Amino acid sequence: MRFWVLSAALCVAATVSLGQSLAQEPAASGQSTRPLDRNNPNTVICKKLPPPTGSHIGPRMACYTSREWDRIEREAQQGYRDEVKKSYSLSPQ
């Protein structure tokens, strides 16, 4: 269980940083791209997620609204915090 929660937290962190770097890159054709409106909760943001560890399958794209990405990140952070608290309570004193 811990492995999945930590994996999810790492995936979210990686996708957030990847998404921010992709959003800041100009278009390859030389045309400027319209900046993402992150204040609008209905803006759809697509991010490239890393492939599963040990998989030969390439990365996959995930498209969610800004509101959904925020919820996914909050859930991953909360799951990580819960696992850390649980590990402290299980450690020998």
CYANA upper distance limits for C-alpha pairs under 8 A (distance plus 0.5 A):
  1 MET  CA      5 VAL  CA      6.93
  2 ARG  CA      6 LEU  CA      6.51
  2 ARG  CA     83 GLU  CA      6.79
  3 PHE  CA      7 SER  CA      6.40
  4 TRP  CA      8 ALA  CA      6.49
  5 VAL  CA      9 ALA  CA      6.66
  5 VAL  CA     76 ALA  CA      7.30
  5 VAL  CA     79 GLY  CA      6.44
  5 VAL  CA     80 TYR  CA      6.50
  5 VAL  CA     83 GLU  CA      8.18
  6 LEU  CA     10 LEU  CA      6.62
  6 LEU  CA     80 TYR  CA      6.64
  7 SER  CA     11 CYS  CA      6.56
  8 ALA  CA     12 VAL  CA      6.64
  8 ALA  CA     76 ALA  CA      6.60
  9 ALA  CA     13 ALA  CA      6.68
  9 ALA  CA     73 GLU  CA      8.07
  9 ALA  CA     76 ALA  CA      5.43
  9 ALA  CA     77 GLN  CA      6.79
  9 ALA  CA     79 GLY  CA      8.47
  9 ALA  CA     80 TYR  CA      7.18
 10 LEU  CA     14 ALA  CA      6.52
 11 CYS  CA     15 THR  CA      6.50
 11 CYS  CA     49 LEU  CA      7.49
 11 CYS  CA     50 PRO  CA      7.57
 12 VAL  CA     16 VAL  CA      6.51
 12 VAL  CA     72 ILE  CA      8.12
 12 VAL  CA     73 GLU  CA      6.58
 12 VAL  CA     76 ALA  CA      7.75
 13 ALA  CA     17 SER  CA      6.84
 13 ALA  CA     73 GLU  CA      8.40
 14 ALA  CA     18 LEU  CA      6.48
 14 ALA  CA     49 LEU  CA      8.26
 14 ALA  CA     50 PRO  CA      8.39
 15 THR  CA     19 GLY  CA      6.17
 15 THR  CA     47 LYS  CA      6.74
 15 THR  CA     48 LYS  CA      7.20
 15 THR  CA     49 LEU  CA      6.39
 15 THR  CA     50 PRO  CA      8.31
 16 VAL  CA     20 GLN  CA      6.66
 16 VAL  CA     47 LYS  CA      8.48
 17 SER  CA     21 SER  CA      6.80
 18 LEU  CA     22 LEU  CA      6.60
 18 LEU  CA     47 LYS  CA      7.78
 18 LEU  CA     48 LYS  CA      7.99
 19 GLY  CA     23 ALA  CA      6.47
 19 GLY  CA     46 CYS  CA      8.14
 19 GLY  CA     47 LYS  CA      5.98
 19 GLY  CA     48 LYS  CA      8.03
 20 GLN  CA     24 GLN  CA      6.86
 21 SER  CA     25 GLU  CA      7.00
 23 ALA  CA     35 PRO  CA      7.76
 23 ALA  CA     36 LEU  CA      7.61
 24 GLN  CA     35 PRO  CA      8.37
 26 PRO  CA     30 GLY  CA      7.70
 26 PRO  CA     31 GLN  CA      7.85
 26 PRO  CA     32 SER  CA      6.35
 26 PRO  CA     33 THR  CA      6.74
 27 ALA  CA     31 GLN  CA      6.21
 27 ALA  CA     32 SER  CA      6.51
 27 ALA  CA     33 THR  CA      6.65
 36 LEU  CA     43 THR  CA      8.08
 37 ASP  CA     43 THR  CA      7.18
 38 ARG  CA     43 THR  CA      7.45
 38 ARG  CA     66 SER  CA      7.07
 40 ASN  CA     66 SER  CA      7.76
 41 PRO  CA     65 THR  CA      7.00
 41 PRO  CA     66 SER  CA      5.47
 41 PRO  CA     67 ARG  CA      5.30
 42 ASN  CA     65 THR  CA      5.80
 42 ASN  CA     66 SER  CA      6.60
 42 ASN  CA     67 ARG  CA      7.21
 43 THR  CA     65 THR  CA      5.78
 43 THR  CA     66 SER  CA      6.12
 44 VAL  CA     63 CYS  CA      7.00
 44 VAL  CA     64 TYR  CA      5.95
 44 VAL  CA     65 THR  CA      4.65
 44 VAL  CA     66 SER  CA      6.68
 45 ILE  CA     63 CYS  CA      6.05
 45 ILE  CA     64 TYR  CA      6.15
 45 ILE  CA     65 THR  CA      6.30
 45 ILE  CA     66 SER  CA      6.87
 46 CYS  CA     61 MET  CA      7.03
 46 CYS  CA     62 ALA  CA      5.97
 46 CYS  CA     63 CYS  CA      4.52
 46 CYS  CA     64 TYR  CA      6.99
 47 LYS  CA     61 MET  CA      6.08
 47 LYS  CA     62 ALA  CA      5.91
 47 LYS  CA     63 CYS  CA      6.88
 48 LYS  CA     59 PRO  CA      6.86
 48 LYS  CA     60 ARG  CA      6.16
 48 LYS  CA     61 MET  CA      4.94
 48 LYS  CA     62 ALA  CA      6.88
 49 LEU  CA     59 PRO  CA      6.05
 49 LEU  CA     60 ARG  CA      5.85
 49 LEU  CA     61 MET  CA      6.39
 49 LEU  CA     62 ALA  CA      7.36
 50 PRO  CA     58 GLY  CA      8.17
 50 PRO  CA     59 PRO  CA      5.35
 50 PRO  CA     60 ARG  CA      7.40
 51 PRO  CA     55 SER  CA      7.01
 51 PRO  CA     56 HIS  CA      8.40
 51 PRO  CA     57 ILE  CA      6.92
 51 PRO  CA     58 GLY  CA      6.04
 51 PRO  CA     59 PRO  CA      4.92
 51 PRO  CA     60 ARG  CA      7.33
 52 PRO  CA     57 ILE  CA      8.34
 64 TYR  CA     68 GLU  CA      6.27
 64 TYR  CA     69 TRP  CA      6.71
 65 THR  CA     69 TRP  CA      6.83
 66 SER  CA     70 ASP  CA      6.78
 67 ARG  CA     71 ARG  CA      6.84
 68 GLU  CA     72 ILE  CA      6.63
 69 TRP  CA     73 GLU  CA      6.64
 70 ASP  CA     74 ARG  CA      6.66
 71 ARG  CA     75 GLU  CA      6.62
 72 ILE  CA     76 ALA  CA      6.70
 73 GLU  CA     77 GLN  CA      6.65
 74 ARG  CA     78 GLN  CA      6.56
 75 GLU  CA     79 GLY  CA      6.54
 76 ALA  CA     80 TYR  CA      6.64
 77 GLN  CA     81 ARG  CA      6.69
 78 GLN  CA     82 ASP  CA      6.60
 79 GLY  CA     83 GLU  CA      6.73
 80 TYR  CA     84 VAL  CA      6.77
 81 ARG  CA     85 LYS  CA      6.68
 82 ASP  CA     86 LYS  CA      6.59
 83 GLU  CA     87 SER  CA      6.59
 84 VAL  CA     88 TYR  CA      6.82
 85 LYS  CA     89 SER  CA      6.84
 86 LYS  CA     90 LEU  CA      6.73
 87 SER  CA     91 SER  CA      6.62
